[in-house]
Amino acid sequence: MSNHVELKEKIQKKEAKVGIIGMGYVGLPLAIRFGEVGFKVYGFDIDESKIEKLKAGESYIKHIDSSNIKRVSQNFYPTSDFSKLSEVDAIIICVPTPLNNYHEPDMTYVFSTGETIAKYLKKGQLVVLESTTYPGTTDEDLKAILEKSGLKAGEDFYLAFSPEREDPGNKEFDISRIPKVVGGYSPKCLEVATELYSNITQKAVTVSSTKVAEAAKILENTYRAVNIALVNELKLLFDRMGIDIWEVIETAKTKPFGFQAFYPGPGLGGHCIPVDPFYLTWKAKEYEFHTRFIELAGEINTGMPYYVVNKTMEALNNIGKSIKGAKILVLGAAYKKDVDDLRESPSLKIITLLQDKGAIVDYNDPYIPEIPPLRKYSLKMHSVELTEENLKSYDALVIVTDHSVYDPTVILKNANLIIDTRNLIKAKDPKVIKA
Ligand SMILES: NC(=O)c1ccc[n+]([C@@H]2O[C@H](COP(=O)([O-])OP(=O)(O)OC[C@H]3O[C@@H](n4cnc5c(N)ncnc54)[C@H](O)[C@@H]3O)[C@@H](O)[C@H]2O)c1
């Protein structure tokens, strides 16, 4: 077994092998990054189809080019054979942390991964959790599961939490340029984890505990959820007052200090912002505490798709059409621009609500050719082509995602009625309704 000095040396010499569990939006780019700086990386996943693709050097995520995987093929070993966990020096967990049907943390992925690791855990290994979660997960729950191996955290193996801060599709900030927060279960755990991460990022930010690192990540995401809710609520008010929220934000933004712009939209989406704050809400109950800001933000943000549908109904009504039987094209299925991620996308809710009211709905998304059956939705739709002819054939167009490929001039020229939730169409025109 290696003590923490030996493990650090192994990491410094890049002789340490890294195992990353969960080859998703977080784990895959992380594996590529470790591979590119010279570490041997095993990429573990239970989804055989992903492993097969990765073995063939193919990416299954739009914003991650296959060339990146091919470039590190000498160092990158995708596998679903978890016994290989015993061959690595550092294990990083990047599995999902969603909410269950009761809006509570679904920890099954993290905990079952912990059970698997416990089966293969060896003295001297480092285990790091990256999945977003409530404070206490690492040093209470995960530690207890890993210690079923008979090994002790901080003595026999090293344990840390380091939250992922990936912003999918953001070309300005890749892993190397985003400071990495690291919290260790003990000072030695912190030392080895920091040594590992300092190889892939320009800056590692060390904190005093795993709980601080977990809480910091939830603060970051709650900050976004609450501020987005604030502008979403103001959007409703300013709409009644006849004031354009987008112009208001652009104006407020000119203040050089004390203001950061957040933008309204059709509702929250993605794996993080709509989900993570509720991990804290759940944990807070253990302390007889109610996270009122989080609940309020959740209430406002989840109301947005309903608002968009109401505005669509109103807009159709104003031109003498009923929503029942109206042909509506929803532009964008992804939860944000230029990504192919459908998770928690407000588009799904908006399409469902429009269909419930009797509208005939199609969608276009160049990155999502079909909407497969999902946990909460069974829409089974295919993206229609976005031609001038097609645009003309719908009673209304609802812009949900402002993908860069969408040309506002072509849309404005050809669509009959536009409900714009993203301010894609800047031109003032009576057929454009901001929602
Ligand atoms: N996507 C983001 O932008 C982002 C940003 C910051 C943090 N996070 C957090 O990172 C974590 C992972 O998110 P993601 O977006 O990468 O999820 P993802 O769904 O894209 O990827 C998770 C992967 O884990 C695999 N998996 C599930 N259970 C497994 C198991 N028991 N063993 C091995 N593999 C398993 C799945 O097949 C999938 O490929 C979550 O906690 C999320 O909140 C995500």
The ligand as an SDF file (V2000), in Angstrom:
LIG
                    3D

 44 48  0  0  0  0  0  0  0  0999 V2000
  -24.0290   18.2290  -16.6860 N   0  0  0  0  0  0  0  0  0  0  0  0
  -23.5430   19.2620  -16.0600 C   0  0  0  0  0  0  0  0  0  0  0  0
  -23.3920   20.3130  -16.6370 O   0  0  0  0  0  0  0  0  0  0  0  0
  -23.1060   19.2040  -14.6220 C   0  0  0  0  0  0  0  0  0  0  0  0
  -22.3970   20.2960  -14.0960 C   0  0  0  0  0  0  0  0  0  0  0  0
  -21.9700   20.2490  -12.7840 C   0  0  0  0  0  0  0  0  0  0  0  0
  -22.2780   19.1480  -11.9960 C   0  0  0  0  0  0  0  0  0  0  0  0
  -22.9700   18.1000  -12.5120 N   0  0  0  0  0  0  0  0  0  0  0  0
  -23.2210   16.9680  -11.6430 C   0  0  0  0  0  0  0  0  0  0  0  0
  -22.4000   15.8810  -12.0470 O   0  0  0  0  0  0  0  0  0  0  0  0
  -23.0790   14.6440  -11.8320 C   0  0  0  0  0  0  0  0  0  0  0  0
  -23.1480   13.8580  -13.1200 C   0  0  0  0  0  0  0  0  0  0  0  0
  -23.9120   14.5930  -14.0670 O   0  0  0  0  0  0  0  0  0  0  0  0
  -23.8500   14.3350  -15.6180 P   0  0  0  0  0  0  0  0  0  0  0  0
  -24.4900   15.5030  -16.2500 O   0  0  0  0  0  0  0  0  0  0  0  0
  -22.4880   13.9490  -16.0310 O   0  0  0  0  0  0  0  0  0  0  0  0
  -24.7980   13.0520  -15.7120 O   0  0  0  0  0  0  0  0  0  0  0  0
  -24.9600   12.0680  -16.9750 P   0  0  0  0  0  0  0  0  0  0  0  0
  -26.3020   11.4590  -16.8340 O   0  0  0  0  0  0  0  0  0  0  0  0
  -24.6060   12.7740  -18.2380 O   0  0  0  0  0  0  0  0  0  0  0  0
  -23.8450   10.9860  -16.7500 O   0  0  0  0  0  0  0  0  0  0  0  0
  -23.8560   10.0650  -15.7250 C   0  0  0  0  0  0  0  0  0  0  0  0
  -23.3160    8.7440  -16.2590 C   0  0  0  0  0  0  0  0  0  0  0  0
  -23.2500    7.8270  -15.1620 O   0  0  0  0  0  0  0  0  0  0  0  0
  -23.6200    6.5620  -15.6110 C   0  0  0  0  0  0  0  0  0  0  0  0
  -24.0220    5.7780  -14.4550 N   0  0  0  0  0  0  0  0  0  0  0  0
  -25.1700    5.7880  -13.7710 C   0  0  0  0  0  0  0  0  0  0  0  0
  -25.1160    4.9410  -12.7410 N   0  0  0  0  0  0  0  0  0  0  0  0
  -23.8920    4.3910  -12.7640 C   0  0  0  0  0  0  0  0  0  0  0  0
  -23.2400    3.4280  -11.9490 C   0  0  0  0  0  0  0  0  0  0  0  0
  -23.8420    2.8920  -10.8950 N   0  0  0  0  0  0  0  0  0  0  0  0
  -21.9740    3.0940  -12.2830 N   0  0  0  0  0  0  0  0  0  0  0  0
  -21.3660    3.6290  -13.3540 C   0  0  0  0  0  0  0  0  0  0  0  0
  -21.9250    4.5450  -14.1500 N   0  0  0  0  0  0  0  0  0  0  0  0
  -23.1900    4.9140  -13.8580 C   0  0  0  0  0  0  0  0  0  0  0  0
  -24.7240    6.8210  -16.6060 C   0  0  0  0  0  0  0  0  0  0  0  0
  -24.8750    5.7510  -17.5130 O   0  0  0  0  0  0  0  0  0  0  0  0
  -24.1980    8.0870  -17.3070 C   0  0  0  0  0  0  0  0  0  0  0  0
  -23.4240    7.7800  -18.4410 O   0  0  0  0  0  0  0  0  0  0  0  0
  -24.4310   15.0160  -11.2390 C   0  0  0  0  0  0  0  0  0  0  0  0
  -24.3450   14.9890   -9.8510 O   0  0  0  0  0  0  0  0  0  0  0  0
  -24.6250   16.4410  -11.6950 C   0  0  0  0  0  0  0  0  0  0  0  0
  -25.4700   17.1610  -10.8330 O   0  0  0  0  0  0  0  0  0  0  0  0
  -23.3970   18.1060  -13.8160 C   0  0  0  0  0  0  0  0  0  0  0  0
  1  2  1  0
  2  3  2  0
  2  4  1  0
  4  5  1  0
  4 44  2  0
  5  6  2  0
  6  7  1  0
  7  8  2  0
  8  9  1  0
  8 44  1  0
  9 10  1  0
  9 42  1  0
 10 11  1  0
 11 12  1  0
 11 40  1  0
 12 13  1  0
 13 14  1  0
 14 15  2  0
 14 16  1  0
 14 17  1  0
 17 18  1  0
 18 19  2  0
 18 20  1  0
 18 21  1  0
 21 22  1  0
 22 23  1  0
 23 24  1  0
 23 38  1  0
 24 25  1  0
 25 26  1  0
 25 36  1  0
 26 27  1  0
 26 35  1  0
 27 28  2  0
 28 29  1  0
 29 30  1  0
 29 35  2  0
 30 31  1  0
 30 32  2  0
 32 33  1  0
 33 34  2  0
 34 35  1  0
 36 37  1  0
 36 38  1  0
 38 39  1  0
 40 41  1  0
 40 42  1  0
 42 43  1  0
M  CHG  2   8   1  16  -1
M  END
$$$$
